[in-house]
Each structure stands twice: as structure tokens, then as C-alpha cells.
Amino acid sequence: MKSQAASDHTIDPYVPGHGDHSFDVDHYSLELTYTVDSNSLGGRAVITATAIDDLERFELDLYHLRVSKVTVDGAPAAKYTHHKSRLVVRPKTAIAAGSSFTVVVAYAGSPRPMPGLDGDAGWEELADGVIVASQPHGAPSWFPCNDRPSNKATYEIELTAPVGYVVVANGVLESQRRRAGSVVWRHVESSPMATYLATVQIGRYESVEDSGPVPIRTVFPAGTRSESVAAFERQGEMMALFVRLFGAYPFASYTAVITEDELEIPLEAQGLSVFGSNFMTRDWEHQRLVAHELAHQWFGNSVTLAHWRDIWLHEGFACYAEWLWSEESGGPSADEQAEEHWEKLDQLPQDLVLGDPGPDLMFDDRLYKRGALLLHALRLTVGDDDFFTLLRTWTTRYATGSVVTEEFVAVAAELCGAAVGPLFDAWLRGTVLPELPTAS
């Protein structure tokens, strides 16, 4: 279903200077070559797009890397300029609204994380490899793109890396072929994907795969098989629970990548998640995050916010999935988790607006917990049957789409009754923490 968000051309103040609403990218074909020792990336991006407005010029996002050539529909651009992170392209002939066009950008350099209001994000060197963690603004650190989450596209990612390194990217690994001293890894993502969810992970990895109803692969540093498999062995159970509660898994497969380096936090990408070696334990604090990142495949990766102000639609749902897994796996129930975290939040500053937290607080832990508490309050109000029907309807109706909070509220009112409106107003718009309701 097409979201009402698709027609909103407002520049997102959470990531200023990103995205162009005058066109939509339909497909990215990325041909990349990477040298690990020197952190050198060479790229050729073939971008297929559709003009929304008449275009005499358009802009792509690309940070720090050097552009050597730009063509539009096979002809050299009349002019292009690349300043800071904006590549401005003037085609020789104006492009009419509704027309398809193809842009090819050749570029190279030493990629680095891109700074933003919330910190740095994007391509990052590890001790021996690469991690790409682009949420929310880091995609331009490694490929030219229309960097806004409301523009989802399909991808082909072909990356040549030295022999001995494994490349993991979004989608299905279609081929792996040897060249002199290197291997070409080709992945295809056929489900529309936001730019910030595009990723490549490069390292000296091994892997194991569970070929159940949803193939689940665990990728880990060479020599760490036993501890890696043990730490991630319950992913199949988590998947079964979430499929039952949230609906069918939205992608072809799921991969968990464990880097040799330690990471401060894990992160999600479409069809995969990335964890540092410090998460290779069975402790609840790590297991809850395994569940959290898996839940993002439904909430965030398939159903994706159109504006970053609605980040609770990702993080609140994934946090609530932690509580559901806690109950399923024999830990504290969702009720107990909600009561505990309500008490903790009640002791913290009450200055966060869940429905529009601002760039400084968009990844504040209070947003995660308050979003989960909103969902639990809704569940207590409408009952389990209506609540989980709502979640499955949400993930199905807006699968692979871009959404805004008002759409979730509308679906809740449609399925559960207009009486849920005041609940959303209190939890989303106010700063004071509402009380949890009693079960209906």
C-alpha cells in the first residue's frame, strides 16, 4: 500500500542537507573495488530514477569521495559540481516530470564516516576489514544516493575484495567469482530498501546456516565457531515467535554478522544485523539485542519511517519485541518488563516528546522504552487479539513502504476503535509519562 508519506516533500530537519524530493531512485547498481590495506574504494554507480518534477538539475548525496565522471542517459552531464556532500548535476537536456533517466557516477577515494547532528555514521575501517553502519545519514559515505528514507529502491551490489576476505551485503548472494588476487561478490536486493539500510561488511569470516522456513546465517570471525554459534543459537526460536506475532518474515533470508572488533551497539540493515565480538554471550543484555535487531526486519526495514521524527515506529517496536522474547524464553513477562521500565522512566527527566524527539534525542534510550510502553499500554487497552491483529495488519498493509505515525494511529483506530485516540495523544505528544492502564 502506498503511504501518504510519499507526497510530503518537506526536507527532514533531523538530517539537514540530505535528499532531493524532485526525483525518486528506482534502482542502484553499484560496482565497487576495495583495497583493505589502504582503505581505498573505487566505485561506479548506475542509478535508475524517475523525475517527479521537471528537472533542469538534480542533486545526489556523496561525502568525501572524488567524482571523476557523470553521465545522464549516456551523455556527459552539461555540468556537475561536488561540494562537501552534494553532487549537483545539470543534464544536457531537461528531464520531464514522469520520465525515467539513468545517471552513472564514477568515483574513488578513502571512505570515512559522515558527520551529522547525531554523530558520525557510514563506512568505517575495522582492525582488519570494514563495517558500514549508515543509520541515519551515513549512506553517502560510500555511494552516491538520494539519501532520504522515503525513497526506497532495489539494489545490485558487486564488490571486489582481496582473497581471504568475505563480503556480506544486503539481499541474495548471486555469485562469487575469483580474479587474480581477489574475489568478486555480487549481491542482489530485490525488496525496496532505504539508503541508510544498504550495507557491506568485509572481514575474515566463516559462517553457519540454519535452512529452516527462513534461512538464518550466522557469520563470525574465523576460529570463533563454537562461541558464536552458542551465543546466537536461539535466533530460530526468535524468528518463529516473531513470525507468529508480527506476520511473515519480509525478506528472503536473515544474516547475523559478528565482527572481530568490539562495537558499542549492534545495528540493523535490511536482511542482516551486525554485532561486535563483545555481544558473543548468552547474557540477557546481549540476547535481548539479538531479538531487537531481528525485530527491526519488520519494524524499520520492511515498514520504514518516511521522516526521522517517527523513529519510535522502529525503536519502540523493536524494544517491545525484546519484552515479548523475554516472556517467551522464560524470563520476566511483558507486564513485568513494562512495570519495571515505567518505574525507571518515571525517575528520569520528562523532556522527551515521543512523536517528535528532535535530532539530539532520536536515539535516546528513553525513546526506545517509552515507545515500547506505548505499545504495551495499547495492548492493555484493546486486548491481545486486537493488538496482535493490528501489528500483523500494519506489517502487511505497509510492507516495503514508507510510513508516518499518523498512519499507525489510523490503522489502530480502524481495527481497535476511535477510543484509542486519547491514548496516542498522551503518549506521543506530551512530555509527562502517562500511567499504564489496567488490562481490558
C-alpha positions in Angstrom: 0.0 0.0 0.0 1.3 3.5 -0.9 1.8 5.7 2.1 0.5 9.2 2.4 4.1 10.0 3.3 5.2 9.7 -0.3 3.7 13.1 -1.2 5.4 15.0 1.6 8.4 16.9 0.1 9.5 18.6 3.4 13.3 18.5 3.9 13.9 16.5 7.1 15.4 18.7 9.8 16.9 15.7 11.6 19.3 15.2 8.6 19.6 18.6 7.0 21.3 18.7 3.6 20.3 15.2 2.6 17.9 14.0 -0.1 16.3 15.5 -3.2 12.5 15.3 -3.5 12.4 16.2 -7.2 13.1 12.6 -8.2 12.9 9.0 -6.9 15.7 6.5 -7.4 14.2 3.1 -8.5 17.4 1.0 -8.6 21.1 1.3 -7.7 23.7 -0.9 -9.4 27.0 -0.5 -7.5 30.3 -1.8 -8.9 32.9 -1.4 -6.2 36.5 -2.4 -5.7 38.1 -2.2 -2.2 41.6 -2.5 -1.0 41.7 -3.3 2.7 45.3 -2.3 3.5 44.9 1.3 2.2 41.2 1.8 2.7 40.8 2.6 -1.0 37.4 2.4 -2.6 36.7 2.7 -6.3 33.1 2.9 -7.5 30.8 3.1 -10.4 27.2 3.7 -9.5 24.4 3.2 -12.2 21.3 4.9 -10.8 18.0 4.4 -12.5 15.5 7.1 -11.4 12.1 8.7 -12.2 11.6 12.5 -12.3 8.9 13.8 -10.0 9.3 17.4 -11.2 10.7 18.8 -14.5 14.4 18.6 -13.9 17.0 21.1 -15.2 19.2 20.0 -12.4 19.1 17.4 -9.5 21.3 16.5 -6.5 22.8 13.4 -5.2 24.4 12.8 -1.8 28.1 11.8 -1.8 30.6 12.5 1.0 34.4 12.9 0.8 34.9 10.7 -2.2 36.1 12.2 -5.5 33.9 12.2 -8.6 35.7 11.7 -11.9 32.8 11.4 -14.4 29.0 11.8 -14.5 26.7 10.9 -17.4 22.9 11.2 -17.8 21.2 8.8 -20.2 24.6 8.0 -21.8 25.7 11.6 -22.4 28.2 13.5 -20.3 26.5 15.9 -17.9 26.4 19.5 -19.1 27.9 20.4 -15.8 28.4 18.8 -12.4 29.8 20.3 -9.1 30.6 18.4 -6.0 30.9 20.4 -2.8 31.1 18.9 0.7 28.4 16.2 0.4 26.2 17.4 -2.5 26.8 16.4 -6.1 24.8 18.8 -8.3 24.1 17.5 -11.8 22.9 19.5 -14.8 21.9 17.2 -17.7 22.4 18.4 -21.3 18.6 18.2 -21.8 16.0 18.9 -19.2 14.2 15.8 -17.9 10.4 15.9 -18.0 8.3 15.0 -14.9 7.4 11.4 -15.0 10.3 10.4 -17.2 12.8 7.7 -16.3 16.5 8.5 -16.6 19.8 6.9 -15.8 22.8 8.5 -14.1 26.3 6.9 -14.0 28.8 8.3 -11.5 32.4 7.2 -11.3 34.2 8.0 -8.0 37.0 6.9 -5.8 38.9 7.7 -2.6 39.3 6.7 1.1 35.8 6.5 2.6 35.2 7.7 6.1 32.1 8.0 8.4 30.0 11.0 7.6 29.3 13.6 10.4 25.7 14.5 11.3 23.6 16.1 14.0 23.6 12.8 16.0 27.3 11.9 15.3 29.2 10.0 12.6 27.8 7.2 10.5 28.7 5.2 7.5 31.8 3.4 6.2 34.2 2.6 8.9 37.5 0.7 8.9 37.9 -2.1 11.4 41.2 -3.6 12.6 41.1 -5.9 9.6 38.0 -5.2 7.4 35.0 -2.9 7.2 31.7 -2.2 8.8 29.1 0.0 7.2 26.6 1.4 9.7 24.7 4.2 8.0 21.8 5.0 10.3 20.6 7.7 9.9 22.7 9.7 7.4 25.8 7.6 6.5 24.9 6.1 3.1 26.7 9.0 1.2 30.0 7.9 2.8 30.2 5.0 0.2 27.9 5.6 -2.7 26.0 8.5 -4.5 22.4 8.3 -3.5 19.2 10.2 -2.9 19.6 9.9 0.9 16.1 10.1 2.3 14.3 7.1 3.9 11.1 7.8 1.9 12.9 6.9 -1.4 13.3 3.1 -1.3 14.9 1.3 -4.2 16.2 -2.1 -5.3 20.0 -2.8 -5.4 22.7 -4.7 -7.0 25.9 -4.6 -5.0 29.1 -6.0 -6.6 32.2 -5.7 -4.6 35.7 -6.9 -5.4 37.8 -7.6 -2.3 41.2 -9.3 -1.7 41.3 -13.1 -1.5 40.8 -14.2 2.2 38.1 -11.7 2.9 34.4 -12.4 2.9 31.9 -9.8 1.8 28.4 -9.7 3.2 25.8 -7.3 1.7 22.0 -7.0 1.5 19.9 -9.4 -0.4 20.9 -12.7 -2.0 24.5 -13.7 -2.8 24.0 -14.4 -6.6 27.7 -15.1 -7.4 31.2 -15.3 -6.1 34.0 -15.5 -8.7 37.8 -15.4 -8.5 40.0 -12.9 -10.2 43.8 -12.6 -9.8 44.3 -12.0 -6.1 40.7 -11.0 -5.5 37.1 -12.2 -5.3 34.1 -10.5 -6.8 31.0 -10.8 -4.6 27.6 -10.0 -6.2 24.5 -9.5 -4.0 21.0 -8.6 -5.2 18.4 -7.0 -3.0 15.0 -7.2 -4.8 12.9 -5.7 -2.0 12.8 -1.9 -1.9 15.3 -0.6 0.6 16.1 2.8 2.2 19.6 4.1 1.6 20.6 4.0 5.3 19.9 0.3 5.4 22.3 -0.6 2.5 25.5 -2.1 3.7 28.6 -4.2 3.1 30.6 -6.0 5.7 34.1 -7.1 4.9 36.2 -9.4 7.1 38.0 -12.8 7.5 34.7 -14.6 8.3 33.3 -18.1 8.5 29.6 -18.9 8.6 27.0 -21.5 9.5 23.4 -21.6 8.2 20.1 -22.9 9.5 18.0 -23.8 6.5 14.6 -23.7 8.2 11.5 -21.9 6.9 13.5 -18.7 6.9 17.2 -19.3 6.2 19.3 -17.9 9.0 23.0 -17.5 8.6 25.5 -16.6 11.3 28.8 -15.0 10.1 31.6 -14.8 12.6 35.4 -14.3 12.8 37.5 -17.3 11.8 38.2 -19.5 14.7 35.2 -18.5 16.9 32.7 -21.0 15.7 31.7 -22.6 19.0 31.1 -19.4 21.0 29.5 -17.6 18.1 27.0 -20.4 17.4 26.2 -20.8 21.1 25.6 -17.1 21.5 23.2 -16.9 18.5 21.6 -20.3 18.7 18.2 -19.1 19.7 17.6 -16.9 16.6 15.4 -19.6 15.1 13.1 -19.5 18.1 13.0 -15.8 18.0 12.1 -15.9 14.3 9.3 -18.4 14.9 7.9 -16.2 17.7 8.0 -13.0 15.6 6.5 -14.7 12.5 3.6 -15.8 14.7 3.1 -12.4 16.3 4.2 -10.0 13.5 3.4 -11.9 10.3 5.5 -13.4 7.6 9.2 -12.6 7.6 9.5 -9.9 4.9 12.8 -10.9 3.2 14.4 -13.9 1.6 16.8 -14.7 4.5 18.4 -13.3 7.6 22.1 -12.9 8.5 23.8 -12.0 11.8 27.4 -10.7 11.3 29.7 -10.8 14.3 32.8 -8.6 13.8 36.2 -9.3 15.3 36.2 -5.8 16.8 34.1 -4.8 19.7 31.2 -2.5 19.0 29.4 -0.1 21.3 26.0 -1.2 20.0 24.7 -3.6 17.4 22.9 -2.3 14.3 20.4 -3.4 11.8 20.5 -3.4 8.0 18.0 -4.9 5.6 18.1 -8.6 5.8 21.0 -8.6 8.3 22.3 -7.3 11.6 25.8 -6.6 12.8 27.2 -7.3 16.3 30.6 -6.8 17.9 32.5 -9.7 19.4 31.6 -8.4 22.8 28.0 -9.5 22.2 29.0 -13.1 21.8 27.4 -14.2 25.1 24.2 -15.7 26.4 23.7 -12.9 28.9 20.2 -11.3 28.7 21.6 -7.9 28.0 23.1 -9.3 24.8 20.3 -11.8 23.9 17.7 -9.0 24.1 19.6 -7.1 21.5 19.7 -10.2 19.2 15.9 -10.2 19.4 15.8 -6.4 19.0 17.8 -6.3 15.7 15.8 -9.2 14.3 12.5 -7.4 15.0 13.8 -4.4 13.0 13.4 -6.5 9.9 9.6 -6.0 10.2 9.7 -2.6 12.0 12.1 -0.3 10.3 13.4 -2.3 7.4 10.2 -3.5 5.7 7.9 -0.8 7.1 10.2 2.2 7.2 9.7 5.7 8.5 9.4 8.5 6.0 10.7 11.1 8.4 13.2 10.6 11.2 10.9 12.3 13.7 8.9 9.0 13.7 11.8 6.9 14.8 9.7 5.4 17.6 8.0 3.3 14.9 11.3 1.5 14.6 12.8 1.5 18.1 9.7 1.3 20.2 8.5 -1.8 18.3 11.9 -3.4 18.4 12.2 -2.7 22.1 8.8 -4.2 22.7 9.9 -7.3 20.8 12.6 -7.7 23.5 9.9 -7.9 26.1 7.9 -10.4 24.1 11.0 -12.6 23.7 11.7 -12.3 27.4 8.4 -13.8 28.2 8.6 -16.5 25.5 12.1 -17.6 26.7 11.2 -17.9 30.4 12.3 -14.5 31.6 10.1 -11.7 33.0 6.8 -11.2 31.3 6.0 -8.2 29.1 3.9 -6.9 32.0 6.8 -7.2 34.4 9.2 -5.6 31.9 6.7 -2.7 31.3 6.2 -2.1 35.0 10.0 -2.1 35.7 10.8 0.3 32.9 7.9 2.6 33.6 9.3 3.0 37.2 12.8 3.7 35.8 11.4 6.3 33.3 9.4 8.0 35.9 12.6 8.8 37.7 14.2 10.4 34.7 13.8 13.9 33.1 10.4 14.3 31.4 11.5 16.4 28.4 11.1 13.9 25.6 8.3 14.1 23.0 8.0 10.6 21.6 6.3 11.7 18.4 9.0 14.3 17.6 12.0 14.0 19.8 14.5 16.1 17.8 17.8 15.0 16.4 19.5 15.2 19.8 17.2 12.7 21.4 16.2 10.5 18.5 18.3 7.6 19.8 17.9 8.3 23.5 17.1 5.1 25.4 14.0 6.8 26.9 12.5 6.9 23.4 13.0 3.2 23.0 11.4 2.4 26.3 8.6 5.0 26.1 7.7 3.6 22.6 7.6 0.1 24.0 5.5 1.3 26.9 3.0 3.0 24.5 2.6 -0.3 22.7 2.1 -2.2 26.0 -0.5 0.5 27.1 -2.3 -0.1 23.8 -2.2 -3.8 24.3 -3.6 -3.5 27.8 -6.4 -1.2 26.4 -7.5 -3.2 23.5 -6.6 -6.8 24.4 -4.2 -9.3 22.9 -6.4 -10.4 19.9 -6.9 -6.8 18.6 -3.3 -5.8 19.4 -1.6 -8.5 17.5 -4.1 -8.3 14.7 -3.1 -4.6 14.5 0.6 -5.5 14.3 0.2 -8.1 11.6 -2.1 -5.7 9.6 0.5 -2.9 9.9 3.4 -5.1 8.7 1.3 -6.5 5.8 -0.5 -3.4 4.6 2.6 -1.2 4.5 5.2 -3.9 3.7 8.2 -2.5 1.8 6.7 1.0 2.2 7.4 4.3 4.0 5.1 5.4 6.7 4.3 8.2 9.3 2.9 7.9 12.8 -0.5 9.2 11.8 -0.9 6.1 9.6 -0.3 3.7 12.5 -2.8 5.7 14.6 -5.3 5.5 11.8 -4.9 1.7 11.5 -5.2 1.3 15.2 -8.5 3.4 15.2 -9.8 1.3 12.3 -9.2 -2.0 14.0 -9.5 -1.2 17.7 -11.9 1.8 17.7 -11.6 5.5 17.8 -11.3 5.5 21.6 -7.5 4.8 21.3 -7.0 8.4 20.0 -6.5 9.9 23.5 -4.0 7.2 24.4 -1.9 8.1 21.4 -2.2 11.8 22.1 -0.9 11.3 25.7 2.0 9.1 24.8 3.1 10.8 21.6 2.6 14.5 22.1 3.1 15.1 25.8 6.3 15.1 27.9 4.8 13.8 31.1 5.0 10.0 31.3 1.4 8.6 31.3 0.2 6.0 33.7 0.0 2.4 32.4 -3.7 1.4 32.1 -5.2 -1.7 33.7 -5.9 -4.6 31.4 -9.2 -4.5 29.5 
